[in-house]
């Protein structure tokens, strides 16, 4: 469905029922479809809300305004439009940094935070030349497949999943492709995330070459008061596609560990 939020139109995949609701934010290059295996596995017991962030998937693609605040405000507008009373915010990679920023605001209804292979709150530790190289990673099918095989995964993706990744990456707006590596990834919110007051689960693949567990242990875990780390052995950065069953199990377990609250509308 389409929702107008923060002045633009966003595509939102809203399914199922149950509380707390699960709200999903995707990685740089992905879309709500990145989460489809996970949401299918959880959809019998939870309401799942997966958002195409601006410039990706079927959402509108403005020519500017791709900061963490812009992306977080987009998500807030969606949450207000669908009227969630209680939800868990789940962010992957870029979406994980957006989720950290949003959670640091202590929004009403936030019951928990799950960060899947998240970008840390500190600036992405890559030289400018490397980040400029990232801009071209999603320009052709061949480059996307090379990026997936050499950086994003530790295991081959199913052919159908690889096609989804290729389609989503190619479809991304030029402004969105440029904004993350050159600007948004460099935002420093390390001092903000200490304000996160909800239980937080961090999920990381042991073979993640983008945001390795060692980086998360140094840059993220000490800064979020209630953060706990769970490792996925032999898994890379695209864990929602590489290991959706394992990710879904951890999400379900985390949701079950939270104290009861009001039902989601």
Buried (B, 14 or more C-beta within 10 A) or exposed (E): EEBEBBEBEBBBBBEBBBBBBBBBBBBBBBBBBBBBBBBBBBBEBBBBBBBBBBBBBBBBBBEEBBBBBBBBBBBBBBBBBBEBBBBBBBBBBBBBBBBBBBBBBEBEBBBBBBBBBBBBBBBBEBEEEEBEEBBEBBBEEEBBBEBBBEBBBBEEBEEEBBEBBBBBBBBBBEBBBBBBBBEBBBBEBBEBBEEBBBBBBBBBBEBBEBBBBEBBBEBBBEBBEEBEBBBBEEBBBBBBBBBBEBBBBBBBEBBEEBEEEEEBE
